[in-house]
Amino acid sequence: MAKIKPFKGVRPIENKVQLIASPPYDVLNSKEARILAKDDKTTFLHVVKPEIDLPEDISLYDEKVYQKGKENLYKFIDEGLLIQDKKDCYYVYRLKMGDVVQSGIVAGASIEDYENDVIKKHEHTRADKEADRTKHVETLSAHTGPVFLTYKSREDLSNLISDVENTFAPIYDFTTEDGVSHSFWKIDNEKIISEITEIFADIDYLYVADGHHRSASATKVGQKLRAQNKNHTGNEEYNYFLSVIFPHDELYIMDYNRVVKDLNGLTKADFLKNISENFDIEEFSSDLPYHPENIHTFGMYLDKTWYKITAKPESFDSEDAVKSLDVSILQENLLHPILGIGDPRKDKRIDFVGGIRGLEELSKRVDAGEAVAFSMYPTSIEELMRIADQGKVMPPKSTWFEPKLRSGMIVHLF
C-alpha cells in the first residue's frame, strides 16, 4: 500500500511564481538554459541548472556547479522569493494543455516504497545521470524537481481533487509561454489531508511515469542519511521525495521519434531492400509527414519522401509485453540489424525528438544532412503499467509526457 505524507513546501511568493517557475532541468541543455536565463535573476534555472552562472567551459559535474545551486536556492529563500509553509500540507497541481487536463496530488513519496517496489519502475537509469542528481540532492539538502508518479485511477480520489479545485481558490494560476496553464492549490485542512493519506494507503502501487533518475537519486541520499542517523525513526523528511501523483487516465503520452545520422554504409536501394524483410513499405508523400495511426506502424522520412512502414506480424512476439512495443520492434528489426545502432543510450549516431516538436522537425533535420527519421505511434500508459507490473524494463526513450511539470513551483527540504 502506498505511503505518502504532507510536508512544509518551499514555494514562490505569489507575484513571482511565473517568473521563478522554470522548465525541468533535463529538457534544456546548458546553452539553451543560458539563453533563457540571460538577464533573468529569478528563474529557477539558476537552481536546477546552476552551471549557467559559471564559465561556459566548466564541467557539469564540477563541485562548483553543485555549490552554486545550493547558494542560489538559499539566496532565493533569504531574499524572500521563496517562502516555506508553516505546517505540513498536500498540494494539488493542475495542468491544462489544449484539451489535456490533469490534476495531481503533490506529496512526499516514500523511499521505502521505492525500495520495496510499491513504487514501480519501467526504465533503467544511467549511472552518470543518477550520480549527478544524487550529488545535486545531497548538496542542496532539497528535492528541487518533482518525480512524476501515476496510479490506477480511483473515483474517490478524483472526486476529492475536484472538490478542492471547485471549493478553494488556487494560490497560483498562470499560463506559460508554451500555452500551458498551471494552477496550484494548498491543502492545509487536516480532515482533507487525512482523507488523502487514507486513500493512498488503499492504493496498491504507484508507478514512475517520468523521473527515474530523480527518484533513484532521492532514495540513495535518503538511504545514506538513514544509515548515518543513530536515532532514525522513519519519519524524517529524507525518507520521502518530492512527487506529483496523477491518475493514469488523465496522462498524455506523445510520440518519441528517432533520427539517425547515416545509413550505416548502405545505399538507399539496399536500405529499403533490407527493411522490406520485416516491414511492408508504402510511399506516402513528398510533402506531408506521416504520423502513425495504429500500433506497429511507423513513419519514415528518407531522401525527401515520407514512407509508411508496417511491421510484419511474424517479425515480433505479440505475446511479449516488451518485445511487442513499437520502440522494441523498430530497434530489434531495423535500427540494430540494419543501421547498426546497438545501444541507443550510448550511440551518438541516433537522436531522439519529442513529439511536442512536431514531425516537421524530423524532415527538417534530414533535409539538413542527417540520413533518416522515424515517427512513432505513442506508447500507451497501459503498456507502461503492464510492463512495470511484470517487473520488466522498457527500451530507452519510449515515452514523452506532456505537459511538463515546472520546476520551482514547490521544493521539499530535508
N, C-alpha and C positions, 0 to 999 in steps of 0.2 A: 504494500500500500504506500502511496506517495506521501512523503513528509515534506511540508513546506512551512515557512514561517514569515511573519511580517518583520519589518526592520525599519530603522530610522534612516530614511532615504536622504541623501545629499543631492540637492537639485537646484536648478537655476531660479533666481528671482523672476517673477512673472514677466516683467517688462524686458527681460534679456534672453528669455528662453529661445526665441527664434534665432538670435544671433549666436548663442552658445551651442545649441544642438547641431551636431555635425554628422556627415556620413560615417559609416563604420570604418575602422582602420584598414580593413582588408579589401575595400572596393576602390581605393585610390592608391596609386604609387606615390613615392615621395615627391616627385616632380609635380604631379597634379595637385598634391596637398599643399606644396609651397605656393603654387599659383593661387589656389583657392583661399589660402590664409594670408596672402600678401596684404599688408596694411590692416589686417583684422586681428586685433589683440584678444578678442573674446571667444573666437571659435574653439570648440573642444578639440579640434585637431592638434592644438598645442599640447594636449594631454595624451591623446591616443597615438599621435604621430610626432613625438617631440623632436625628432631629427630635423624638422623644418626650422627649428630655432638654432641650429648648429651648422657648421660649414657643410657644403654640399657633398664633399668627398668623404664624410665621416661614415664609418661602418654602422649599419642599422643595429648591430649588436654590441656597439661600444658602450661601456659602463656609463659614459657621459649622457647617452641618449636616455637611459632609464632614470638617471638622476634628474635630468631636465624635465621629464614627465612628472616626477614627484614634485619638483619645485613648482611647476606650472599648476598642478592640481591644487596644492595647498595655498598657492598665491590666489587662485580663484576664490577659495574659501575665505582666506584672510581679508580679501578685498570686498567680501560680501556679495560676489557674483553668484556664488553657490551657498545655500543655506541648508541646515540639517533639521529635519522634523524632530520634534521634542519627544514623540512617542512612537512605538512600533506601528507601522501602517502596512497595509497592502495598497496597491495602486491598480487602476485599470488604464491600459494603453490601447487606444483605438486608432487604426489607420484606415484611410479611405483613398483608393486609387481607382478612379472611374467607378465601375460597378462593384469593385472588390472592396469589401468591408470586413475587417477582422478586429476583434476585441479580445485582449488577453489580460490575465492577472499577472502583475509584477510582484515577484516574491523571491525569497531566498529558497533555492532548491538544495536538497541535502547531498553532501558529498558521500555520505554513507549509502544513499540510494544509488548514486553513481557507481560506487564500488560494488554494490550487490545486484546491479543490472535491473533495479527498479526503474532507473533511467536508462533506456536502451539506446544504443548507438548503431549507426549504419555505415560509418566510414572509419578507415584507419587515419591516424594523424601522422604528420610529418615531424620527424624529430627536431629539425631546426625551427620550425614554426612553433612547436609546443614549448621548446626551450625559451624562445623569445617571449611568448605570452606568460610563461611561468616567471621569468625574470621581471617582467613588467608588473604583474600582480604582486609579487613579493616585495619589490622595491617601493611600490606606491601604497602597500597595505590597503588595497582597494580593488574592487571589480568595477572597471570603468566602461565595459561594454557588455550588454546583456547576452546571455545564451538564449536562443530561440527554441523553446520546447513546445511540444504538442501532446495532446491526449485525445482519446476517442470521445467524441462529443457527448455531452450529457445535458439533458433538457433542464435539470435543476440548476446547474451552474450557468448555463446560458441565460436562464430567466433571472438569476441573481445579478449577473453582469448588466443585463438590460435595465433592471430596476435601478441600479446605481447610476447608469448613464441618463436615465429619464428623470431621476429624482434630484440629483445633485448637479450643480454647475461644475464644469471642468475647471481645473486650476490652470491648464494650458489648452489653447485651441488655436492652431495656426496652420498655414499651408506653406510648404517649402517650394523652392523654385522649380521642382520637377512635377508640381501639381498634386502632390500627396498631402492630404490633411492629417495632422497629428493632434489627437485630443487625449487629455490625461486627467484622471480623477484620483484624488487621495481618499483612501478608506481608513478612517480612524475610529469608526463606530465599532465598539467591542463585540456587539451582537453579530454584525455582518462579518467581522474578522473571524469569529468562532465558526460561523456557518461555512465560510470559505475553507477554513482549515479542516473542518469535519468532512466536507465533500471530497476534498483531495485525499483524505485518509481512506476514502472508499474507492479511489481510483487505483487500479492495479499497477499501471505502468505509465510513465512519461517517456517521450521519445525526443532525442535531439534532432531537431529539424535542421538547424544551422547553428554552428558554434562548437564543433567538436574540439577544436584547439583551445577555446576559452574554457570549456567545461573540464577538459583534461588538465589544463594548467591550474585552474582553481582547485581541483581535487589534489593535485600534487602539493600545492602550497598548504592546503588545509591538513594534509597528512603530515607534513613536516612540522607544522606548528603543534599539531596534536601530540606528536612524539616528544616535542620539547617541553610541553606543559605538564608538569607533575600533578597539577590539580585539574587536569582536563575533566570536564563534565559532559561534553557533547552539546552544550547549549551555546558555546562561544560562536561569535559571528563567523569565524573562519571555517566553521562546519557547514556553511551554506554559501552558495554563489548566486550572483545576480542573474535572474532569469525573467523572461516574459513567456507566459504559458497560454497558448491559443488552442481552441478546439480544432480538430483536424479538418472538419468540413468547411471551415472558413478560409483555409490556406489556399494560396495561389502559387502554383509552380509553373515557371516558364521554361521554354526550351533552353538547353545549354549546348551551344553549337561548336563546331570544330573547324579549324583552318590549318592546313598543312603546307609547309613552305615549298616542298618539291615532290616529284613523283617517284622518288627512290630510284632514279636512273631509267625509268620506263618511258617509252613513247606514249603519246595519248592513245594510240590504237591498241598497244599492248596492255595499257592500264585498263581500258574499257573491256578488253577481252578477258582479263583476269577477274574483273568484278563480276562478269556475267556467269561465272561458275556458281556463285552463291546468291546472286541478285538478278531480278528482272529489271531491265533498264529501258526507260522511255524518255525520249527527248521531250522536254516540257515547253520551254520558251527561251528566247534570247533577250526578252525584255522583262518578264515578270518573274520574281523569285517564287520558288515552290516551297510552301510550308506544309509539311506532312499533315494529313488529315486523319490518319489512323496509326496505331502502333505497328511497328515492323516496316514502316515506310520512311524514306529519307529523301531530303532534297540534296542534290549535288551540283555545285557550280564549278564548271571546268571550261576553260577557253571560251569565255563569254556566252556560255549556254548553260541553262538550268535543266537538270535531269530529275526525273522521279525514279528512285531505285527502291525495289521492294524485295525484302529478304525471302528467299525460297524456304518453304516450311521445313524441308529436310536439313537446312543449314544450322539449326539450333535446337536445343532441347526445350520444348514448350512446357515441360513439367518442372523445370528447374527455375526457381524464383529469380535467381541472379542471371543465369545464362540466357533467359528469355527476355531480359531487359534490352531495350534498343541500344543503349550505350555498350552493352556487352556484345551484342550481335555485330555492331559496327567495328568494335575493337578486335574481336576474335576472327572475323571473316574478311576484314578489309584493311583496317589500319595497321594491324600487326603483320599478317602474312603478305600483304601486297605493298604497303608503304613502309614497312619496317619500323613501325612505332611500337617498340616492345613495352616500355614503361611510360605511359603518358604523363605520370607525375614528374618525370625527370627529363624526358626527351625535349630538347629545345626546338625541334622541328615542328612541333604541334602547339597550337594555342587554342584557348577556349574563350568563346564570346557569349556573354549572357544575352538571353532573348530580349531584354529590355532595350538593347541597342539596335534591334531590327535586323532583318535579313539583308537589307541594303549594305550593312557593314561587311557582310561576308563577300558580296560581289565587289565591293569597293577594294577590299584587301587583295582579292585575287587579281583584279584588274591592275592593281598597283605592283604586282610582281610575285605574290605567293601563288601556289600551284592549284590548290583545290580546296573547296569548303563544303561542309556538310551541315544541313539544317536537320534538327531532330524533333521528334514528337515528344512533348514533355513527359517526364516520369510522373506518375501519379503518387499522391500521398499514401494511397492504399498499398501500392507496390513498396514504398519505403517502409511502411509499418510492418508489412508481411515479412520482409527481409530481416528487419530488426527482431521481429518475434522469433524467427528461426535462428537467431544468433549469427547471421551471415553478414557480409560486408558488400556494399555496393561499389561498383567501379568509381574511380575518381571523376569528379566533375559531372555527376549525374543529375543534380538538381540546382535550379536557380530560383530562389524565392523572391517574390516581390509582393508588396513594397518592402523596403528595407527599414529596420528599426534605426532610429537616430541614436547616436552616442551622445552622452551628456545630459539626456533627459532625466536620468537618475543614476546615482553612484552608490555602491554599497561599500562602506568602510568596515574593516575588521581589525 
